[in-house]
Amino acid sequence: MPVVTPTSLNLTGSHTGNATWFSSLGSPYGGCGLPQANLDSQNFVAMNVQTTPNDYNTYLTRPIGSQNASKIGMFSNGLNCGRWVRVTISDFCTGINDGAQNMPFCRNGNWIPDKYNGATLDMLVADSCQDGNAWCRDDPNHLDLAQNSLNQFVLNGQPVGDMYPNSWKNRHINWQFIPAPNYSGDIQIGFLQGAGPYWSAIAVNHLANGIHGVEYYQNGSWVNAPMDSDLGQDYIIQPTTSGGKDYQLKVFDANNQPINNGRIYNFSYPSSCGSSCSAALVNVPYTTQP
């Protein structure tokens, strides 16, 4: 635990980086393995897959292996999926800030504060960035923000409203990891598109503090489930008995601690899926113990 190699970057405290924007998650899933419609918030971010300054052509195989541990970006092979970040708007660039390869950020200009500095928004890690540009390779603290979130940042109790597009220009931001704000309830468990009794791919959602692992119970033992590639909220589990359709699992958070004091989640393969689930995500009911 965890079952993939984590980043060696410092995850604690405040980080300063460049911010860009993207319009939406891919289909059927973003880089964390959830459809956009199922996210806890439409204010979401993508994190860098790899940290390879000035190397824009190497696309490391995902999940990135331990032999390249020093190159693992803030996405941390999916281990930061489902976590929340508090993002604060910082300085505006008066120059050219286009993420061009082998070029400095904010060239021919300066970083200056303006009326938007200090606006904040809590955002969910839901996607990954491996593009061959300076944002995704040179700046380990870069975040790619959902476009529709840009004018939702709050300053003095009100959304900024008009920061994007005229005062955006890929501003500096400060950000830090936080527990899920105002969290209530419990996790959601769903079967993914293509899942079946013999390939039980599930997504775990609505997390209080991220997810670093899943254990499933089979034949009297708890087993570490493999992550589905680096889709950090998706795991491949097995039923309690070989060939069965009933499952038990435990979930571990971003601190590698079992959630809810080791609560066990009991559920079954959804009969509505037939031999294979066709929808992007089919959430299932469960019972718990204790």
C-alpha positions as CSV (number, residue, x, y, z in Angstrom):
1,M,0.0,0.0,0.0
2,P,0.1,1.9,-2.2
3,V,0.3,-0.4,-5.2
4,V,2.0,2.2,-7.6
5,T,5.1,4.3,-7.0
6,P,4.3,7.7,-5.4
7,T,5.9,10.9,-6.4
8,S,9.0,12.1,-4.5
9,L,7.7,15.7,-4.7
10,N,6.8,17.4,-1.4
11,L,3.0,17.3,-1.0
12,T,2.8,19.3,2.2
13,G,2.4,23.0,2.7
14,S,1.7,25.6,0.0
15,H,2.8,25.3,-3.6
16,T,3.2,28.2,-6.2
17,G,2.8,27.4,-9.9
18,N,1.4,28.5,-13.2
19,A,-2.3,27.8,-13.8
20,T,-3.8,27.0,-17.2
21,W,-7.4,25.9,-18.1
22,F,-9.1,23.1,-20.0
23,S,-12.7,22.7,-21.0
24,S,-13.8,19.3,-19.8
25,L,-12.8,15.7,-18.9
26,G,-12.4,13.2,-21.7
27,S,-15.0,10.5,-22.3
28,P,-16.0,8.3,-20.7
29,Y,-13.5,9.2,-18.0
30,G,-11.0,11.7,-16.9
31,G,-7.5,10.7,-15.8
32,C,-8.8,9.6,-12.4
33,G,-11.3,7.2,-13.8
34,L,-14.6,8.9,-13.2
35,P,-17.1,10.5,-15.6
36,Q,-17.3,14.2,-15.3
37,A,-21.0,14.0,-14.3
38,N,-20.1,11.9,-11.3
39,L,-17.6,14.2,-9.8
40,D,-18.3,15.7,-6.3
41,S,-17.6,19.1,-7.8
42,Q,-17.5,20.7,-11.3
43,N,-14.6,22.8,-9.9
44,F,-11.8,20.3,-10.8
45,V,-8.1,20.3,-11.7
46,A,-5.6,18.2,-13.6
47,M,-2.1,17.5,-12.2
48,N,1.1,16.8,-14.1
49,V,1.9,13.2,-14.8
50,Q,5.6,13.6,-15.1
51,T,8.3,16.1,-14.1
52,T,10.8,16.1,-17.0
53,P,12.1,19.7,-17.4
54,N,13.1,20.5,-21.0
55,D,12.1,17.1,-22.2
56,Y,8.9,17.5,-24.2
57,N,9.1,14.3,-26.3
58,T,9.3,11.5,-23.7
59,Y,6.0,10.1,-22.7
60,L,6.7,7.8,-19.8
61,T,4.7,4.6,-19.7
62,R,1.9,4.9,-17.2
63,P,1.9,4.1,-14.3
64,I,5.4,5.3,-14.1
65,G,7.7,2.7,-12.6
66,S,10.1,2.9,-9.7
67,Q,13.1,3.2,-12.1
68,N,11.8,6.6,-13.0
69,A,10.6,7.6,-9.5
70,S,12.3,11.0,-9.7
71,K,10.3,11.9,-12.8
72,I,6.9,11.2,-11.3
73,G,4.8,14.4,-11.3
74,M,2.3,15.7,-8.7
75,F,-0.4,13.4,-10.2
76,S,1.6,10.7,-8.3
77,N,0.6,7.8,-10.6
78,G,-3.1,8.6,-9.6
79,L,-2.5,8.6,-5.9
80,N,-3.6,12.2,-5.6
81,C,-6.9,11.5,-7.4
82,G,-10.0,12.4,-5.5
83,R,-8.2,14.8,-3.2
84,W,-9.1,18.4,-2.7
85,V,-6.9,21.5,-3.2
86,R,-7.5,25.0,-2.0
87,V,-6.4,27.3,-4.9
88,T,-5.6,31.0,-4.3
89,I,-5.1,33.4,-7.2
90,S,-1.8,35.1,-7.3
91,D,0.0,37.4,-9.7
92,F,-0.8,38.4,-13.3
93,C,1.8,38.2,-16.1
94,T,2.4,41.3,-18.2
95,G,4.5,39.5,-20.8
96,I,4.2,36.3,-22.9
97,N,3.1,33.3,-20.9
98,D,2.3,30.6,-23.4
99,G,4.0,27.5,-22.1
100,A,6.2,27.3,-25.2
101,Q,8.9,24.6,-25.1
102,N,12.4,25.7,-23.9
103,M,11.1,29.2,-23.2
104,P,10.8,30.9,-19.8
105,F,7.4,31.6,-18.3
106,C,6.2,35.2,-18.4
107,R,9.0,36.3,-20.8
108,N,9.4,39.9,-21.7
109,G,7.2,40.9,-18.7
110,N,6.7,40.8,-15.0
111,W,4.5,39.2,-12.4
112,I,2.3,41.8,-10.8
113,P,-0.6,41.7,-8.3
114,D,-4.0,43.0,-9.2
115,K,-7.5,43.1,-7.9
116,Y,-8.0,39.4,-8.2
117,N,-5.1,38.4,-5.9
118,G,-6.3,36.4,-2.9
119,A,-9.5,35.0,-4.6
120,T,-9.9,31.3,-3.6
121,L,-11.7,28.2,-4.7
122,D,-11.7,24.6,-3.4
123,M,-11.2,22.2,-6.3
124,L,-11.1,18.5,-6.8
125,V,-8.2,16.5,-8.4
126,A,-9.9,14.7,-11.3
127,D,-7.5,14.5,-14.3
128,S,-3.9,14.3,-15.5
129,C,-1.7,16.3,-17.8
130,Q,1.1,14.7,-19.8
131,D,1.2,17.2,-22.7
132,G,4.5,18.1,-24.3
133,N,4.5,21.7,-23.2
134,A,6.3,23.7,-20.6
135,W,3.3,23.8,-18.3
136,C,3.1,20.0,-18.0
137,R,6.9,19.2,-18.0
138,D,8.8,22.2,-16.5
139,D,6.6,23.4,-13.7
140,P,6.0,20.7,-11.0
141,N,3.4,22.8,-9.3
142,H,1.3,23.6,-12.4
143,L,-2.4,23.0,-12.2
144,D,-4.8,22.8,-15.1
145,L,-8.1,24.2,-14.0
146,A,-11.6,23.6,-15.3
147,Q,-12.5,26.5,-17.5
148,N,-15.9,27.0,-16.0
149,S,-14.3,27.5,-12.6
150,L,-12.2,30.5,-13.5
151,N,-14.8,33.1,-12.7
152,Q,-16.1,31.2,-9.7
153,F,-13.1,32.1,-7.5
154,V,-14.4,34.0,-4.4
155,L,-13.0,37.3,-3.1
156,N,-14.7,39.2,-0.3
157,G,-17.6,36.8,-0.3
158,Q,-18.4,37.1,-4.0
159,P,-17.4,35.3,-7.2
160,V,-14.8,37.4,-9.2
161,G,-17.1,37.1,-12.2
162,D,-14.8,38.5,-14.9
163,M,-11.2,37.4,-14.2
164,Y,-11.3,35.3,-17.4
165,P,-10.5,36.0,-20.2
166,N,-9.0,39.5,-20.0
167,S,-7.2,39.1,-16.7
168,W,-6.2,35.5,-16.9
169,K,-3.0,34.9,-19.0
170,N,-2.1,31.7,-17.1
171,R,-1.7,33.4,-13.7
172,H,0.3,32.3,-10.8
173,I,-1.6,30.4,-8.1
174,N,-0.8,29.2,-4.6
175,W,-2.4,25.9,-3.6
176,Q,-2.4,23.2,-1.0
177,F,-4.1,19.9,-0.3
178,I,-7.0,20.0,2.1
179,P,-9.5,17.4,3.4
180,A,-12.8,17.4,1.5
181,P,-14.7,20.5,2.6
182,N,-18.0,20.0,4.5
183,Y,-17.8,16.2,4.0
184,S,-20.7,14.1,5.0
185,G,-22.0,10.6,4.2
186,D,-19.8,7.8,2.9
187,I,-18.0,6.6,-0.2
188,Q,-19.8,5.7,-3.5
189,I,-18.9,2.4,-5.3
190,G,-19.6,1.7,-8.9
191,F,-18.8,-0.7,-11.7
192,L,-17.1,0.7,-14.7
193,Q,-17.9,0.3,-18.4
194,G,-16.8,-3.2,-19.5
195,A,-16.8,-4.6,-16.0
196,G,-18.2,-8.0,-15.4
197,P,-18.0,-10.9,-13.0
198,Y,-14.6,-11.9,-14.3
199,W,-13.2,-8.4,-14.7
200,S,-14.5,-6.5,-11.7
201,A,-13.4,-2.9,-12.3
202,I,-14.8,-0.5,-9.8
203,A,-14.6,3.2,-9.1
204,V,-14.5,4.6,-5.6
205,N,-15.9,8.2,-5.3
206,H,-17.0,10.8,-2.7
207,L,-13.8,10.6,-0.7
208,A,-13.0,12.4,2.5
209,N,-9.2,12.4,2.0
210,G,-8.3,10.7,-1.3
211,I,-7.6,7.1,-2.0
212,H,-4.3,5.2,-1.8
213,G,-5.6,1.6,-2.0
214,V,-8.3,-1.0,-1.9
215,E,-8.2,-4.4,-0.3
216,Y,-10.7,-7.1,-1.3
217,Y,-11.6,-10.2,0.6
218,Q,-11.3,-13.6,-1.2
219,N,-11.1,-17.1,0.1
220,G,-10.5,-16.0,3.7
221,S,-7.8,-13.4,3.1
222,W,-7.5,-9.7,2.4
223,V,-5.7,-8.9,-0.9
224,N,-4.3,-5.7,-2.2
225,A,-6.3,-4.8,-5.4
226,P,-4.3,-3.5,-8.4
227,M,-5.1,0.0,-9.6
228,D,-6.5,0.2,-13.2
229,S,-3.4,1.6,-14.9
230,D,-3.0,5.1,-13.2
231,L,-6.7,5.8,-13.0
232,G,-6.4,6.6,-9.3
233,Q,-10.0,6.0,-8.2
234,D,-10.4,2.7,-10.2
235,Y,-9.3,-0.7,-8.9
236,I,-9.7,-4.3,-10.1
237,I,-11.2,-6.5,-7.4
238,Q,-12.2,-10.1,-7.1
239,P,-15.4,-11.6,-5.6
240,T,-15.3,-13.3,-2.1
241,T,-15.3,-16.7,-3.8
242,S,-14.0,-17.5,-7.3
243,G,-16.7,-17.1,-9.9
244,G,-19.0,-15.4,-7.5
245,K,-20.8,-12.0,-7.6
246,D,-20.5,-10.8,-4.0
247,Y,-17.7,-8.5,-2.9
248,Q,-16.1,-7.2,0.3
249,L,-13.6,-4.4,0.4
250,K,-11.8,-1.9,2.5
251,V,-10.5,1.5,1.3
252,F,-7.3,3.3,2.3
253,D,-7.0,7.1,2.3
254,A,-4.2,9.5,1.2
255,N,-2.5,8.9,4.6
256,N,-2.5,5.1,3.9
257,Q,-5.0,4.7,6.7
258,P,-8.2,2.5,6.4
259,I,-11.2,4.8,6.1
260,N,-13.9,4.8,8.7
261,N,-11.7,2.8,11.1
262,G,-11.4,-0.1,8.7
263,R,-15.1,-0.3,7.7
264,I,-15.9,-3.2,5.4
265,Y,-18.2,-2.6,2.4
266,N,-20.3,-5.5,1.1
267,F,-22.0,-5.4,-2.3
268,S,-22.9,-7.4,-5.3
269,Y,-22.4,-7.2,-9.1
270,P,-25.4,-5.4,-10.5
271,S,-27.8,-7.7,-12.3
272,S,-28.7,-4.8,-14.6
273,C,-25.3,-5.0,-16.2
274,G,-25.8,-8.6,-17.5
275,S,-22.5,-10.1,-18.6
276,S,-20.8,-6.7,-18.9
277,C,-21.7,-3.1,-17.8
278,S,-22.3,-0.8,-20.8
279,A,-22.8,2.5,-18.9
280,A,-19.7,4.5,-18.0
281,L,-20.4,4.0,-14.3
282,V,-23.1,1.9,-12.5
283,N,-23.2,2.8,-8.8
284,V,-24.2,0.0,-6.5
285,P,-25.8,-0.1,-3.0
286,Y,-23.8,-1.6,-0.2
287,T,-24.0,-2.6,3.5
288,T,-21.2,-2.0,6.0
289,Q,-19.6,-3.6,9.0
290,P,-19.0,-2.3,11.6
